[in-house]
Amino acid sequence: MKKIWVSVLVISIAMSGLFAEGKQDDSEKTYKITAGIGLNDKSAQYEGLMYFKELVEKNSNGRITVDVYHSSQLGDDREMMEALQRGEQEVTCPSTAPIVSFQPEFGVFDLPFLFPNAEAADAVLDGKIGQELLDSLSIVGLKGLAFWENGYRNLTNSKRAVYTPADVNGLKVRTMENPMHLDAWTTLGANPTPMAFGELFSAMQQGVVDGQENPWGTIYLQNFFEVQGFATDTGHVYSPFVLLIAEKFFNDLPEDLQKVVQDAAIASRDRERELNRKYNSEYKEKLKEVMTVVELTPAQKAEFQSMVMPVYDTYSKAIGKDLIDSVLAEIKSAGY
């Protein structure tokens, strides 16, 4: 009997050692994040992602490494989101427009002239409404970490200076493959032409399209001024980015590393927004040296706004009238 108890004791000690060893291995397990974005390495988006990488690697004590790919090296926004769903990529940061095909409520950000300024956008995106939208991506296998900033979209073209909606008439304007964008430009009299961002420069160069709409930073960094002579500060849509991570990958992380990733997302959000606003202002001034940049008066901008307002009614059902009303109420509540 004594020999039996000794044997049991030896086995128990051995098994406890194995469990302890297994627990230690789990705490020392390493993870790799492959992160891809659409813009180039001179953009605020890239600098924000590099700051995310720095924080994650530092605060995880090297347990997570982050490899960053820019300039659509891993595909366009939609392709990278689908790669997250398949588990072939961990992080990306698309604008909200392509997210609409995954979660229609994100179409609220495509409504023209929704946010009067960036601070109003911050109030909504960083509050309850923004968090609920981020959480809603769980149904498609994605986790929204934070809203970053792309910026206000402005019109450029190669034909003429645009001061009024009448000046838009007949222009072939490249848009994203987004029904609301198409309808808004059609309402203004343009001929909207959806195409992938990677095809845009050559399309403008070859005259396939006359113009496009993007934030000042994108217009400058992508050298669109080489094939576009005119720009107008329409500021017709405020475009956020959304920092996304594959939900399964995130859920498989230990809780302490989940916190590291989430905290890094918020800190890098603040850094990216600050840089983006600084850069967009600087790039606008630089563009004035190489393009004709039209600054609309409040009355001129109101003329554009009044023409596209029917889009709100057209898409209220798809987006959700309650959501639109909640966003407008939050903007008003924040004092904007």
KEKE-3310 file (N, C-alpha, C; in steps of 0.2 Angstrom, whole numbers, plus 5000, padded with zeros to 4 digits):
npx = (5004:5010:5019:5011:5005:5016:5019:5008:5009:5021:5017:5007:5015:5022:5013:5007:5018:5018:5007:5009:5020:5013:5005:5014:5020:5009:5008:5019:5017:5018:5012:5007:5003:4997:4996:4987:4985:4977:4983:4998:5015:5017:5007:4995:4987:4996:5006:4999:4996:5009:5012:5003:5008:5020:5016:5009:5019:5028:5021:5016:5027:5034:5027:5018:5020:5020:5017:5018:5009:5008:5000:4990:4996:4992:4980:4964:4952:4940:4945:4954:4947:4939:4949:4952:4941:4943:4953:4966:4973:4976:4973:4966:4962:4950:4940:4924:4915:4916:4913:4899:4893:4895:4889:4875:4872:4883:4882:4877:4887:4890:4881:4878:4885:4884:4891:4895:4908:4924:4925:4912:4910:4919:4913:4902:4907:4916:4908:4893:4885:4894:4902:4892:4890:4903:4903:4893:4899:4903:4894:4898:4911:4921:4930:4927:4939:4942:4937:4946:4953:4949:4945:4937:4929:4934:4930:4939:4944:4948:4943:4936:4934:4924:4910:4897:4883:4879:4890:4895:4888:4888:4901:4912:4914:4924:4919:4917:4912:4898:4881:4875:4884:4884:4871:4870:4880:4874:4862:4867:4870:4881:4891:4893:4906:4910:4924:4939:4951:4964:4965:4962:4971:4977:4965:4961:4971:4971:4959:4947:4939:4934:4936:4937:4934:4941:4949:4961:4974:4975:4973:4984:4996:4994:4997:4988:4986:4994:4986:4975:4967:4959:4951:4939:4933:4923:4919:4910:4907:4911:4923:4926:4940:4940:4948:4951:4950:4953:4940:4940:4954:4957:4949:4955:4966:4975:4967:4975:4983:4973:4968:4980:4980:4968:4969:4980:4974:4966:4974:4982:4973:4970:4982:4983:4972:4976:4987:4982:4973:4982:4990:4981:4977:4990:4992:4982:4986:4998:4993:4987:4997:4999:4987:4971:4962:4946:4937:4923:4909:4899:4886:4887:4891:4879:4870:4874:4872:4858:4853:4857:4850:4839:4844:4844:4831:4829:4838:4835:4828:4836:4848:4842:4831:4830:4843:4849:4842:4847:4860:4860:4854:4864:4874:4868:4866:4880:4883:4885)
npy = (4994:5006:5008:5010:5022:5030:5029:5036:5048:5052:5052:5062:5074:5074:5076:5089:5097:5096:5103:5115:5119:5119:5130:5140:5140:5145:5158:5163:5163:5168:5180:5185:5199:5204:5218:5229:5243:5255:5268:5277:5277:5290:5295:5300:5290:5279:5283:5283:5269:5264:5269:5262:5249:5251:5253:5241:5231:5236:5236:5224:5217:5211:5200:5201:5204:5216:5217:5229:5234:5245:5256:5248:5235:5223:5221:5229:5239:5231:5218:5216:5216:5205:5196:5196:5190:5178:5174:5176:5187:5200:5213:5228:5245:5252:5264:5270:5268:5256:5247:5246:5237:5226:5229:5238:5249:5257:5265:5278:5287:5290:5300:5315:5331:5328:5330:5345:5349:5343:5340:5338:5326:5318:5318:5310:5298:5294:5291:5284:5280:5278:5267:5257:5255:5250:5238:5231:5225:5213:5203:5199:5194:5203:5214:5230:5242:5255:5272:5280:5294:5299:5310:5326:5325:5331:5339:5337:5341:5340:5349:5362:5376:5374:5381:5381:5370:5369:5369:5357:5349:5336:5332:5318:5309:5300:5288:5279:5262:5264:5265:5277:5287:5287:5291:5304:5311:5310:5317:5330:5332:5326:5313:5299:5288:5272:5265:5255:5261:5260:5261:5273:5285:5282:5282:5295:5301:5296:5301:5294:5297:5313:5318:5317:5313:5316:5317:5331:5327:5314:5318:5326:5317:5307:5312:5318:5330:5331:5327:5334:5349:5358:5361:5360:5366:5357:5349:5339:5326:5319:5308:5293:5282:5265:5256:5239:5222:5205:5196:5183:5181:5191:5187:5175:5179:5181:5189:5200:5204:5207:5219:5227:5228:5235:5247:5252:5255:5265:5275:5277:5281:5294:5300:5298:5306:5319:5321:5319:5330:5341:5338:5338:5352:5358:5351:5356:5370:5368:5362:5373:5379:5373:5370:5376:5381:5382:5391:5389:5399:5401:5402:5397:5384:5379:5378:5367:5358:5358:5353:5339:5334:5326:5313:5309:5305:5295:5284:5282:5271:5260:5263:5266:5275:5279:5278:5288:5300:5299:5301:5315:5321:5319:5326:5339:5340:5340:5353:5357)
npz = (5000:5004:4994:4983:4986:4986:4973:4967:4972:4966:4952:4953:4956:4945:4935:4939:4937:4923:4920:4925:4917:4905:4907:4908:4895:4888:4893:4887:4874:4857:4846:4829:4820:4804:4796:4785:4774:4763:4759:4756:4762:4767:4773:4785:4790:4788:4797:4809:4810:4811:4824:4831:4830:4836:4850:4853:4851:4861:4873:4874:4878:4867:4864:4855:4838:4824:4807:4795:4780:4767:4754:4747:4746:4750:4744:4740:4750:4752:4749:4759:4770:4768:4769:4782:4787:4783:4790:4785:4787:4799:4803:4797:4790:4784:4774:4779:4768:4760:4770:4771:4763:4771:4783:4783:4791:4792:4782:4786:4787:4774:4771:4764:4769:4783:4795:4803:4806:4811:4824:4828:4822:4830:4842:4840:4834:4845:4855:4862:4851:4841:4847:4847:4833:4830:4838:4831:4820:4823:4819:4807:4808:4811:4822:4827:4832:4833:4828:4815:4806:4789:4782:4776:4761:4745:4729:4714:4697:4679:4670:4673:4684:4698:4705:4708:4708:4695:4688:4689:4681:4669:4671:4672:4686:4696:4708:4723:4724:4728:4732:4737:4736:4722:4719:4724:4717:4704:4706:4707:4694:4688:4680:4688:4690:4695:4702:4706:4718:4715:4701:4698:4695:4683:4675:4676:4670:4657:4653:4655:4666:4672:4684:4703:4720:4736:4752:4755:4758:4752:4739:4737:4741:4732:4720:4712:4707:4696:4685:4687:4686:4693:4709:4722:4738:4743:4754:4756:4761:4777:4780:4789:4794:4799:4811:4810:4817:4815:4822:4827:4829:4838:4849:4853:4859:4874:4889:4894:4883:4874:4880:4878:4864:4862:4869:4862:4850:4853:4857:4846:4837:4842:4839:4825:4820:4824:4817:4804:4803:4803:4792:4782:4781:4778:4766:4758:4756:4749:4737:4732:4726:4714:4708:4703:4716:4723:4735:4743:4747:4762:4757:4744:4747:4754:4743:4736:4746:4748:4737:4737:4748:4746:4746:4759:4762:4753:4757:4770:4775:4772:4780:4792:4800:4813:4817:4810:4815:4828:4827:4821:4832:4842:4837:4838:4852:4856:4854:4841)
capx = (5000:5014:5022:5005:5004:5022:5018:5003:5012:5026:5013:5004:5020:5024:5007:5007:5024:5016:5002:5013:5024:5009:5003:5020:5020:5003:5009:5024:5015:5019:5007:5009:4998:4998:4991:4987:4981:4977:4987:5005:5019:5018:5000:4993:4985:5002:5010:4995:4997:5016:5012:4999:5013:5025:5013:5007:5025:5031:5017:5015:5034:5036:5023:5014:5023:5015:5020:5013:5009:5004:4999:4986:5000:4988:4973:4960:4949:4936:4949:4958:4942:4938:4955:4951:4936:4945:4959:4972:4976:4973:4971:4966:4959:4946:4935:4917:4911:4916:4910:4892:4891:4895:4885:4872:4871:4888:4880:4875:4893:4890:4876:4882:4885:4881:4895:4897:4915:4927:4924:4905:4911:4922:4908:4897:4911:4919:4902:4889:4883:4900:4903:4887:4892:4909:4901:4889:4903:4904:4890:4902:4917:4926:4929:4929:4943:4942:4936:4951:4950:4951:4944:4932:4930:4933:4930:4944:4943:4952:4939:4934:4933:4917:4908:4890:4881:4878:4897:4896:4884:4891:4908:4913:4917:4925:4916:4918:4906:4893:4875:4873:4888:4882:4865:4872:4883:4869:4858:4871:4871:4887:4891:4897:4909:4913:4930:4944:4955:4971:4964:4960:4976:4978:4959:4961:4977:4968:4952:4941:4935:4936:4938:4936:4933:4945:4952:4966:4980:4975:4974:4991:5000:4993:4999:4982:4987:4997:4982:4969:4969:4954:4949:4934:4933:4916:4919:4903:4906:4916:4925:4931:4943:4939:4953:4947:4954:4949:4937:4943:4961:4956:4946:4960:4972:4974:4964:4980:4985:4967:4969:4985:4978:4962:4972:4984:4970:4963:4980:4984:4967:4971:4988:4982:4968:4980:4992:4978:4971:4988:4993:4976:4978:4996:4992:4978:4990:5002:4989:4985:5002:4999:4980:4966:4958:4940:4935:4916:4906:4894:4880:4888:4891:4872:4867:4876:4869:4851:4852:4858:4846:4834:4847:4843:4825:4830:4842:4833:4826:4842:4852:4838:4829:4831:4850:4850:4840:4851:4866:4859:4853:4870:4878:4865:4868:4887:4884:4887)
capy = (5000:5012:5009:5013:5029:5034:5030:5041:5055:5054:5054:5069:5079:5075:5080:5096:5100:5097:5108:5122:5120:5121:5137:5145:5141:5149:5165:5166:5162:5174:5181:5190:5203:5207:5224:5232:5249:5257:5274:5276:5278:5297:5297:5300:5283:5275:5285:5280:5262:5262:5270:5256:5244:5252:5252:5234:5227:5238:5235:5216:5214:5207:5194:5202:5208:5218:5218:5234:5234:5251:5256:5242:5229:5216:5222:5235:5239:5226:5212:5215:5214:5198:5192:5196:5186:5171:5172:5176:5194:5201:5220:5233:5251:5254:5269:5267:5267:5249:5243:5246:5230:5221:5231:5243:5255:5261:5270:5284:5291:5293:5305:5322:5336:5326:5333:5352:5350:5336:5340:5335:5319:5315:5317:5304:5292:5291:5290:5278:5278:5275:5260:5252:5253:5246:5231:5228:5221:5206:5198:5197:5191:5208:5218:5237:5244:5263:5276:5285:5299:5300:5317:5328:5324:5337:5338:5339:5339:5342:5353:5368:5378:5372:5386:5380:5363:5369:5368:5350:5346:5333:5329:5311:5309:5293:5287:5272:5258:5265:5268:5283:5292:5287:5295:5311:5315:5310:5322:5336:5332:5323:5306:5296:5282:5269:5261:5254:5267:5259:5262:5280:5289:5281:5283:5302:5302:5294:5304:5289:5301:5320:5320:5312:5317:5313:5322:5335:5323:5309:5322:5328:5312:5302:5316:5319:5337:5330:5326:5338:5356:5362:5358:5364:5363:5355:5346:5336:5320:5317:5300:5290:5276:5261:5251:5233:5216:5199:5194:5176:5182:5195:5183:5170:5183:5182:5195:5206:5206:5211:5226:5230:5230:5240:5253:5255:5257:5272:5280:5278:5285:5301:5302:5298:5311:5325:5321:5320:5337:5345:5337:5340:5359:5359:5349:5361:5375:5366:5361:5380:5381:5369:5369:5381:5379:5386:5391:5390:5403:5397:5402:5392:5377:5378:5377:5360:5354:5358:5349:5332:5332:5320:5307:5306:5301:5289:5279:5282:5264:5255:5264:5266:5282:5280:5280:5295:5304:5299:5305:5322:5323:5319:5332:5345:5339:5342:5360:5359)
capz = (5000:5004:4987:4979:4988:4983:4965:4966:4974:4960:4946:4954:4956:4938:4931:4941:4933:4916:4919:4926:4911:4899:4908:4907:4888:4886:4894:4883:4867:4853:4840:4824:4816:4798:4795:4778:4773:4756:4758:4756:4768:4769:4775:4792:4791:4789:4803:4814:4810:4814:4831:4834:4830:4842:4856:4854:4852:4867:4879:4875:4879:4862:4863:4848:4833:4819:4801:4791:4773:4764:4747:4745:4744:4752:4741:4741:4757:4753:4749:4765:4775:4767:4771:4789:4788:4781:4794:4782:4789:4806:4804:4791:4792:4778:4775:4780:4762:4758:4775:4770:4760:4776:4788:4780:4795:4791:4777:4789:4786:4767:4770:4762:4774:4789:4801:4801:4807:4813:4831:4829:4820:4835:4847:4838:4833:4851:4860:4862:4844:4837:4850:4845:4827:4830:4840:4826:4815:4826:4815:4800:4810:4812:4828:4826:4837:4834:4822:4814:4801:4782:4782:4772:4753:4741:4722:4709:4690:4674:4665:4674:4691:4701:4710:4709:4706:4688:4685:4690:4676:4664:4673:4674:4692:4699:4715:4726:4722:4734:4729:4740:4732:4715:4718:4726:4711:4699:4708:4705:4687:4686:4677:4692:4687:4701:4700:4712:4719:4712:4694:4697:4692:4675:4672:4675:4665:4650:4651:4656:4670:4672:4691:4708:4726:4741:4756:4753:4759:4747:4733:4736:4741:4726:4715:4708:4704:4690:4680:4688:4687:4697:4715:4726:4745:4744:4760:4756:4765:4781:4779:4794:4794:4805:4813:4811:4818:4814:4828:4830:4831:4845:4855:4855:4863:4882:4891:4895:4876:4871:4882:4875:4857:4862:4871:4857:4845:4855:4857:4839:4834:4843:4835:4818:4819:4825:4811:4798:4802:4802:4786:4777:4781:4775:4759:4754:4754:4744:4731:4729:4722:4708:4705:4705:4722:4724:4742:4743:4753:4765:4753:4739:4750:4755:4737:4735:4752:4747:4731:4738:4754:4745:4747:4766:4762:4749:4761:4777:4777:4772:4785:4798:4801:4820:4818:4807:4819:4834:4825:4821:4839:4846:4835:4841:4859:4857:4852:4834)
cpx = (5004:5017:5017:5005:5010:5022:5013:5005:5017:5022:5010:5009:5022:5019:5006:5012:5022:5011:5005:5017:5019:5006:5008:5020:5015:5005:5015:5023:5016:5013:5009:5003:5000:4993:4992:4983:4981:4981:4994:5009:5021:5012:5000:4991:4991:5006:5006:4996:5004:5016:5008:5004:5018:5022:5011:5013:5028:5027:5015:5022:5036:5032:5019:5019:5018:5019:5015:5015:5005:5003:4995:4990:4996:4981:4970:4956:4945:4940:4952:4953:4940:4943:4955:4946:4938:4951:4966:4976:4972:4970:4971:4962:4956:4942:4929:4913:4910:4913:4902:4890:4891:4890:4882:4872:4877:4887:4878:4881:4894:4885:4880:4880:4882:4884:4897:4905:4918:4926:4917:4906:4914:4917:4903:4901:4914:4914:4899:4887:4889:4902:4898:4888:4898:4907:4897:4892:4904:4900:4893:4909:4923:4925:4932:4933:4942:4940:4942:4948:4953:4950:4938:4934:4929:4934:4936:4942:4948:4949:4938:4934:4925:4915:4901:4888:4880:4885:4899:4893:4889:4898:4907:4917:4918:4922:4918:4912:4901:4887:4873:4877:4886:4876:4866:4875:4878:4864:4861:4872:4877:4886:4895:4900:4913:4919:4935:4949:4962:4971:4963:4965:4976:4971:4958:4966:4974:4961:4946:4936:4938:4939:4936:4935:4937:4947:4959:4973:4980:4976:4981:4996:5000:4995:4994:4983:4991:4993:4975:4971:4965:4952:4944:4933:4926:4915:4912:4902:4912:4917:4929:4934:4940:4944:4949:4952:4950:4946:4939:4950:4961:4954:4950:4966:4970:4971:4969:4982:4979:4967:4974:4983:4973:4965:4977:4980:4967:4969:4982:4979:4968:4977:4987:4977:4971:4984:4988:4975:4976:4990:4988:4976:4984:4995:4987:4982:4995:4999:4987:4991:5002:4992:4976:4961:4952:4938:4928:4914:4901:4887:4881:4888:4883:4868:4868:4872:4861:4849:4853:4854:4841:4837:4846:4836:4826:4833:4840:4831:4832:4846:4848:4837:4831:4839:4852:4848:4844:4857:4865:4857:4859:4874:4875:4867:4875:4888:4886:4881)
cpy = (5006:5013:5012:5020:5033:5035:5035:5048:5057:5056:5061:5074:5080:5078:5087:5100:5101:5102:5115:5124:5123:5128:5142:5146:5146:5157:5168:5165:5168:5174:5186:5193:5206:5212:5227:5238:5251:5263:5272:5278:5285:5299:5297:5293:5278:5276:5282:5273:5260:5264:5265:5250:5245:5251:5245:5230:5229:5235:5227:5213:5209:5201:5195:5206:5210:5220:5223:5234:5240:5250:5250:5236:5223:5216:5228:5234:5233:5219:5211:5214:5207:5193:5191:5191:5178:5169:5173:5183:5196:5208:5224:5239:5254:5261:5266:5265:5259:5244:5242:5240:5225:5223:5238:5250:5260:5266:5277:5289:5293:5298:5312:5327:5334:5330:5340:5353:5343:5335:5336:5328:5315:5313:5311:5298:5289:5290:5284:5275:5274:5268:5255:5250:5248:5238:5228:5224:5214:5201:5196:5195:5196:5211:5225:5239:5251:5266:5281:5290:5299:5307:5319:5327:5330:5335:5341:5337:5342:5347:5360:5369:5377:5377:5384:5373:5363:5368:5361:5346:5343:5330:5322:5311:5302:5293:5280:5268:5258:5268:5275:5289:5293:5292:5302:5314:5315:5316:5329:5337:5329:5316:5302:5289:5278:5265:5260:5260:5266:5260:5269:5285:5288:5283:5291:5304:5301:5297:5300:5293:5308:5322:5315:5316:5313:5319:5325:5331:5318:5312:5323:5322:5307:5306:5317:5326:5337:5329:5329:5345:5360:5358:5363:5361:5362:5352:5342:5330:5320:5310:5298:5284:5272:5256:5244:5227:5210:5197:5188:5177:5186:5191:5177:5173:5182:5189:5201:5208:5209:5218:5230:5232:5235:5247:5256:5258:5264:5277:5282:5282:5292:5304:5303:5304:5318:5326:5323:5327:5342:5344:5339:5348:5361:5357:5354:5367:5374:5365:5368:5382:5378:5368:5375:5379:5384:5385:5393:5395:5399:5396:5397:5385:5375:5376:5369:5356:5353:5353:5341:5330:5326:5313:5304:5302:5295:5283:5278:5275:5259:5256:5264:5273:5284:5282:5286:5300:5305:5302:5312:5325:5324:5325:5339:5345:5341:5349:5362:5360)
cpz = (5000:4997:4982:4980:4986:4976:4963:4967:4968:4954:4947:4953:4948:4934:4933:4937:4926:4915:4920:4920:4905:4901:4907:4899:4885:4887:4890:4876:4863:4848:4835:4820:4810:4797:4788:4778:4765:4755:4758:4762:4770:4772:4783:4794:4792:4796:4809:4815:4813:4822:4834:4835:4836:4849:4858:4855:4859:4873:4880:4877:4873:4860:4857:4844:4827:4813:4797:4784:4771:4757:4744:4743:4745:4748:4743:4748:4757:4753:4755:4771:4774:4769:4779:4791:4787:4786:4791:4783:4795:4806:4798:4794:4786:4779:4776:4774:4760:4764:4775:4767:4765:4782:4786:4784:4795:4786:4779:4787:4779:4766:4769:4768:4781:4795:4799:4802:4810:4820:4833:4827:4826:4841:4846:4838:4840:4856:4859:4855:4840:4840:4847:4838:4826:4832:4835:4821:4817:4822:4809:4802:4811:4819:4826:4833:4839:4828:4821:4809:4794:4781:4777:4764:4750:4733:4718:4702:4685:4669:4667:4682:4693:4706:4712:4706:4698:4685:4685:4684:4670:4666:4675:4680:4695:4706:4717:4724:4728:4731:4731:4736:4725:4714:4720:4720:4705:4700:4706:4698:4684:4683:4682:4689:4693:4698:4706:4712:4715:4704:4693:4693:4685:4672:4671:4670:4658:4648:4652:4661:4671:4679:4696:4714:4732:4746:4753:4753:4754:4740:4732:4736:4735:4720:4710:4704:4697:4684:4681:4689:4691:4704:4719:4733:4746:4751:4761:4760:4770:4781:4785:4791:4800:4806:4815:4813:4817:4821:4831:4833:4838:4850:4857:4859:4870:4883:4891:4888:4873:4873:4879:4868:4857:4864:4866:4851:4847:4855:4850:4835:4835:4839:4828:4816:4819:4819:4805:4797:4801:4795:4780:4776:4777:4767:4755:4752:4749:4737:4728:4725:4715:4705:4707:4710:4724:4731:4741:4748:4756:4761:4747:4741:4751:4749:4735:4740:4750:4742:4732:4744:4752:4746:4754:4766:4758:4753:4768:4780:4777:4778:4792:4800:4809:4821:4815:4812:4826:4833:4825:4828:4843:4844:4838:4849:4861:4856:4846:4829)
residu = (MET:LYS:LYS:ILE:TRP:VAL:SER:VAL:LEU:VAL:ILE:SER:ILE:ALA:MET:SER:GLY:LEU:PHE:ALA:GLU:GLY:LYS:GLN:ASP:ASP:SER:GLU:LYS:THR:TYR:LYS:ILE:THR:ALA:GLY:ILE:GLY:LEU:ASN:ASP:LYS:SER:ALA:GLN:TYR:GLU:GLY:LEU:MET:TYR:PHE:LYS:GLU:LEU:VAL:GLU:LYS:ASN:SER:ASN:GLY:ARG:ILE:THR:VAL:ASP:VAL:TYR:HIS:SER:SER:GLN:LEU:GLY:ASP:ASP:ARG:GLU:MET:MET:GLU:ALA:LEU:GLN:ARG:GLY:GLU:GLN:GLU:VAL:THR:CYS:PRO:SER:THR:ALA:PRO:ILE:VAL:SER:PHE:GLN:PRO:GLU:PHE:GLY:VAL:PHE:ASP:LEU:PRO:PHE:LEU:PHE:PRO:ASN:ALA:GLU:ALA:ALA:ASP:ALA:VAL:LEU:ASP:GLY:LYS:ILE:GLY:GLN:GLU:LEU:LEU:ASP:SER:LEU:SER:ILE:VAL:GLY:LEU:LYS:GLY:LEU:ALA:PHE:TRP:GLU:ASN:GLY:TYR:ARG:ASN:LEU:THR:ASN:SER:LYS:ARG:ALA:VAL:TYR:THR:PRO:ALA:ASP:VAL:ASN:GLY:LEU:LYS:VAL:ARG:THR:MET:GLU:ASN:PRO:MET:HIS:LEU:ASP:ALA:TRP:THR:THR:LEU:GLY:ALA:ASN:PRO:THR:PRO:MET:ALA:PHE:GLY:GLU:LEU:PHE:SER:ALA:MET:GLN:GLN:GLY:VAL:VAL:ASP:GLY:GLN:GLU:ASN:PRO:TRP:GLY:THR:ILE:TYR:LEU:GLN:ASN:PHE:PHE:GLU:VAL:GLN:GLY:PHE:ALA:THR:ASP:THR:GLY:HIS:VAL:TYR:SER:PRO:PHE:VAL:LEU:LEU:ILE:ALA:GLU:LYS:PHE:PHE:ASN:ASP:LEU:PRO:GLU:ASP:LEU:GLN:LYS:VAL:VAL:GLN:ASP:ALA:ALA:ILE:ALA:SER:ARG:ASP:ARG:GLU:ARG:GLU:LEU:ASN:ARG:LYS:TYR:ASN:SER:GLU:TYR:LYS:GLU:LYS:LEU:LYS:GLU:VAL:MET:THR:VAL:VAL:GLU:LEU:THR:PRO:ALA:GLN:LYS:ALA:GLU:PHE:GLN:SER:MET:VAL:MET:PRO:VAL:TYR:ASP:THR:TYR:SER:LYS:ALA:ILE:GLY:LYS:ASP:LEU:ILE:ASP:SER:VAL:LEU:ALA:GLU:ILE:LYS:SER:ALA:GLY:TYR)
# end
